[in-house]
Structures are given as C-alpha cells and as structure tokens.
Amino acid sequence: MSLRAATIYADAWAGWRRDWPVLTAVAGMFVFLPQLALLLLVPDLPDISTVTGTEPNDPSMQAYMTALQGWIGNYGVLYLGVVAAALYGQFALVAVYLAPGRPAVGGALGTALRLLPRLFLASVVWMLPLGLVGMILMRVPFLILPIFALVMARTMLVGPAILAARPIGAVAAIGRSFVLTRGRMLVLASIVLGVVLAQYLLALPFVALDQWMATHAPNPIARAIVDGLAAGVAALGAIAMALVQVAAWRRLSPR
C-alpha cells in the first residue's frame, strides 16, 4: 500500500486530540521529570571544541579526556538513568495503543516494563552499527542527521513489533521492522526527520538561554522555568514520535 507523510501525521494528530490527557500524564512522569532533573543537576559535557590536535599526547586532547572522565564519573549513572527513563516513557506511550487487549494505562505501563529489556537489547543491536557510522562520518557532520533519519526509518517499528507481535525476540523485532518498512524508507525518514527537527528547533531557544544564564545571569528560579520549558519540549517530542510509530505500525502491519 502507498504511504504518505501527511497520512501518518494526520493519524498522529487524531491520537493526540483524542488522548492528550493520558499521553501528557505518561510523558510527564517518565520523560519530562527525568529530563528536567538532567537539565537542572547535570552540567554540559566538556567542550570538545577546545581540542586543537588529534594526537593522544596532545595537551588539549589530554585535558579534554581528563574532563570527560571526570564528567562520566560524576554524572554518567544519572545520565544513563535519564536515557533509560526516556526510552521507557516513549515505549510506554506506544504500549497505551498497542499492548495486547488495549489494557488500562496501568496495565500498559506494566506490559512496557516487562518488555523493556527486549527493547534495550534491540536498541543496542542497531545502535552499535549506527555509532560506528557516526564515528566514520565525524569529518562530514552534515551527513550524520540524514543517515540517522534513514536508520530510524527502518527501525521505527521495533518497539511496536515487540508489543503487538508477541512473542517476538529483539533481533526478530528488528527484522520485522525492516520487512514492514521496505520500500518506504524515504517517506518514513522524512517523518522522523520532521519530528526530530521540530523538537530541536522548539528546544533550541530554551537551551541557548539556559547556557547563557548559567554564565551571565545565574538565577536559579529563572533557570528552573527555562529548563522546565525545554523539558516540556522533550516530552512533546517523545509523544509525537510515539504517535507516528503507532500510526505507521497500524498502516503497515498486516491485519
């Protein structure tokens, strides 16, 4: 069947209009709050732009690696916790629609939690090659986002498959996503890219303002408000991505 971006966006918008109280509650708990904690409690990664050489014994490289190791030691666990919470939150949003039997929200959250290790494993399987490609493309950064969108287009149905095509393993879910998205990579990539860019552009003013305030106007109340707005954009982005995943699954999966 033919697939258009406008159709997926229309289905996602219909889901938002119908279910926004539930969607915002789930995203608020598992995406907004962890993201807000990250913005308030964890400083930015050390600035790699200060590195002037590529040799391991270069003083600027050594200083950067020392700072990075310190950051990981102090904040790495908290950062991974926020990433895990966000992954679960988006997975739970998908489960609200695709968990077998369409259970109540509590049942959908429980189903997502039980299947979360399978999603973690699938994410590791397909993220490792993507990370290697990203390292190769460090010298041509303008290609990273399009390639990321193409990979996301082929794997965007992994979560829905784990939930709706049970029982299915992590590798089999990746295969199912590749089968269903075959021949539709460009249109799905445009959908993913649209959501990612919209989230980035909406969050950019708040992130920039937060960075400016951190050095020029360290007002904790004002920064908390700005960070709250940035975390709200992250939550809306997770909702949007979950809704397009559900819409794509329903359009492409066999009845």
DRENPA-662155 format. One record per residue (C-alpha): residue number from 0; residue in one letter; x, y, z. Coordinates in steps of 0.25 Angstrom, whole numbers, plus 5000, padded with zeros to 4 digits. Example, Ala and Ser with C-alpha at 12.3 -4.5 7.8 and 13.67 -1.06 7.14 Angstrom:
<sites>
    n  res     X     Y     Z
    0    A  5049  4982  5031
    1    S  5055  4996  5029
</sites>
This chain:
<sites>
    n  res     X     Y     Z
    0    M  5000  5000  5000
    1    S  5004  5014  4997
    2    L  5008  5023  5009
    3    R  5009  5038  5011
    4    A  5015  5046  5022
    5    A  5002  5054  5022
    6    T  4994  5042  5026
    7    I  5003  5038  5037
    8    Y  5003  5052  5043
    9    A  4988  5052  5042
   10    D  4987  5039  5049
   11    A  4996  5044  5060
   12    W  4989  5057  5061
   13    A  4976  5050  5063
   14    G  4982  5041  5074
   15    W  4987  5054  5081
   16    R  4974  5061  5080
   17    R  4967  5049  5086
   18    D  4976  5044  5097
   19    W  4985  5056  5101
   20    P  4982  5055  5116
   21    V  4987  5041  5116
   22    L  4999  5044  5107
   23    T  5003  5056  5115
   24    A  5002  5049  5128
   25    V  5011  5037  5124
   26    A  5021  5046  5117
   27    G  5021  5056  5129
   28    M  5025  5045  5138
   29    F  5035  5037  5130
   30    V  5041  5048  5120
   31    F  5038  5062  5126
   32    L  5042  5060  5140
   33    P  5055  5052  5137
   34    Q  5059  5062  5126
   35    L  5057  5073  5136
   36    A  5066  5067  5146
   37    L  5076  5065  5136
   38    L  5076  5080  5132
   39    L  5076  5085  5146
   40    L  5086  5075  5152
   41    V  5096  5071  5141
   42    P  5105  5081  5134
   43    D  5108  5080  5119
   44    L  5118  5071  5114
   45    P  5133  5076  5113
   46    D  5134  5085  5101
   47    I  5141  5077  5090
   48    S  5144  5090  5082
   49    T  5155  5093  5091
   50    V  5163  5081  5086
   51    T  5173  5086  5076
   52    G  5180  5073  5072
   53    T  5176  5059  5069
   54    E  5189  5052  5075
   55    P  5187  5045  5088
   56    N  5198  5052  5094
   57    D  5193  5066  5090
   58    P  5191  5074  5103
   59    S  5178  5079  5099
   60    M  5173  5065  5096
   61    Q  5178  5060  5109
   62    A  5171  5072  5116
   63    Y  5158  5068  5109
   64    M  5159  5053  5112
   65    T  5162  5057  5127
   66    A  5150  5066  5128
   67    L  5141  5055  5121
   68    Q  5146  5044  5130
   69    G  5142  5053  5142
   70    W  5129  5056  5136
   71    I  5126  5042  5134
   72    G  5130  5038  5148
   73    N  5121  5049  5154
   74    Y  5109  5049  5145
   75    G  5109  5036  5136
   76    V  5100  5028  5144
   77    L  5090  5039  5145
   78    Y  5091  5042  5131
   79    L  5088  5027  5127
   80    G  5077  5027  5137
   81    V  5070  5038  5129
   82    V  5072  5032  5116
   83    A  5066  5019  5121
   84    A  5054  5026  5127
   85    A  5052  5034  5114
   86    L  5053  5021  5106
   87    Y  5043  5014  5115
   88    G  5034  5026  5114
   89    Q  5033  5026  5099
   90    F  5031  5011  5099
   91    A  5020  5012  5110
   92    L  5013  5023  5101
   93    V  5013  5012  5089
   94    A  5008  5002  5099
   95    V  4996  5010  5102
   96    Y  4991  5007  5088
   97    L  4998  4994  5084
   98    A  4999  4986  5097
   99    P  4990  4973  5095
  100    G  4976  4975  5099
  101    R  4977  4990  5100
  102    P  4978  4990  5115
  103    A  4977  5002  5124
  104    V  4988  5011  5125
  105    G  4994  5004  5138
  106    G  4993  4991  5130
  107    A  5000  4997  5118
  108    L  5011  5002  5127
  109    G  5013  4989  5133
  110    T  5014  4982  5120
  111    A  5024  4992  5115
  112    L  5033  4990  5127
  113    R  5033  4975  5125
  114    L  5037  4976  5111
  115    L  5047  4987  5113
  116    P  5059  4978  5114
  117    R  5055  4973  5100
  118    L  5055  4987  5095
  119    F  5068  4991  5101
  120    L  5075  4979  5095
  121    A  5069  4983  5081
  122    S  5074  4997  5083
  123    V  5088  4992  5086
  124    V  5088  4983  5074
  125    W  5084  4994  5064
  126    M  5091  5006  5071
  127    L  5105  5000  5071
  128    P  5106  5000  5056
  129    L  5100  5014  5055
  130    G  5110  5019  5066
  131    L  5121  5013  5057
  132    V  5116  5020  5045
  133    G  5115  5033  5053
  134    M  5130  5032  5057
  135    I  5133  5030  5042
  136    L  5125  5042  5038
  137    M  5131  5051  5048
  138    R  5138  5059  5037
  139    V  5125  5060  5029
  140    P  5115  5064  5040
  141    F  5105  5069  5031
  142    L  5102  5055  5027
  143    I  5100  5050  5041
  144    L  5086  5055  5042
  145    P  5081  5049  5029
  146    I  5087  5036  5031
  147    F  5081  5035  5046
  148    A  5067  5038  5040
  149    L  5069  5027  5030
  150    V  5073  5017  5040
  151    M  5062  5022  5049
  152    A  5052  5020  5038
  153    R  5056  5005  5037
  154    T  5056  5003  5052
  155    M  5044  5011  5056
  156    L  5035  4999  5057
  157    V  5044  4991  5066
  158    G  5036  4996  5079
  159    P  5022  4994  5073
  160    A  5026  4980  5068
  161    I  5031  4976  5082
  162    L  5018  4980  5087
  163    A  5008  4976  5077
  164    A  5015  4964  5070
  165    R  5017  4956  5083
  166    P  5024  4947  5085
  167    I  5036  4952  5078
  168    G  5050  4954  5081
  169    A  5059  4966  5080
  170    V  5066  4962  5067
  171    A  5053  4957  5061
  172    A  5046  4970  5064
  173    I  5057  4978  5056
  174    G  5055  4968  5045
  175    R  5040  4971  5045
  176    S  5042  4986  5045
  177    F  5052  4984  5033
  178    V  5041  4976  5025
  179    L  5030  4986  5028
  180    T  5038  4998  5025
  181    R  5044  4992  5012
  182    G  5041  5002  5000
  183    R  5036  5013  5009
  184    M  5050  5017  5015
  185    L  5050  5031  5009
  186    V  5035  5035  5014
  187    L  5038  5029  5028
  188    A  5051  5036  5029
  189    S  5044  5050  5025
  190    I  5034  5047  5036
  191    V  5045  5044  5046
  192    L  5053  5056  5042
  193    G  5041  5065  5043
  194    V  5039  5061  5057
  195    V  5053  5062  5061
  196    L  5055  5075  5055
  197    A  5043  5081  5061
  198    Q  5047  5077  5074
  199    Y  5061  5082  5072
  200    L  5056  5096  5067
  201    L  5046  5097  5078
  202    A  5056  5094  5089
  203    L  5068  5102  5083
  204    P  5064  5116  5089
  205    F  5062  5110  5103
  206    V  5075  5102  5103
  207    A  5082  5114  5098
  208    L  5076  5123  5108
  209    D  5079  5113  5119
  210    Q  5094  5113  5115
  211    W  5095  5128  5115
  212    M  5088  5129  5128
  213    A  5098  5119  5134
  214    T  5110  5128  5132
  215    H  5104  5142  5131
  216    A  5091  5142  5140
  217    P  5091  5130  5149
  218    N  5077  5132  5155
  219    P  5072  5118  5160
  220    I  5057  5121  5159
  221    A  5058  5127  5144
  222    R  5067  5115  5140
  223    A  5057  5105  5146
  224    I  5046  5112  5138
  225    V  5054  5111  5125
  226    D  5059  5097  5128
  227    G  5044  5093  5130
  228    L  5040  5098  5117
  229    A  5052  5091  5110
  230    A  5048  5078  5117
  231    G  5033  5080  5113
  232    V  5038  5081  5098
  233    A  5045  5068  5100
  234    A  5033  5061  5106
  235    L  5024  5066  5094
  236    G  5035  5061  5085
  237    A  5034  5047  5091
  238    I  5019  5048  5090
  239    A  5020  5051  5075
  240    M  5030  5040  5072
  241    A  5021  5030  5079
  242    L  5009  5034  5072
  243    V  5016  5033  5058
  244    Q  5021  5020  5062
  245    V  5007  5015  5065
  246    A  5001  5021  5053
  247    A  5012  5015  5044
  248    W  5010  5001  5050
  249    R  4995  5002  5048
  250    R  4997  5006  5034
  251    L  5008  4996  5030
  252    S  5005  4983  5039
  253    P  4997  4972  5033
  254    R  4983  4972  5039
</sites>
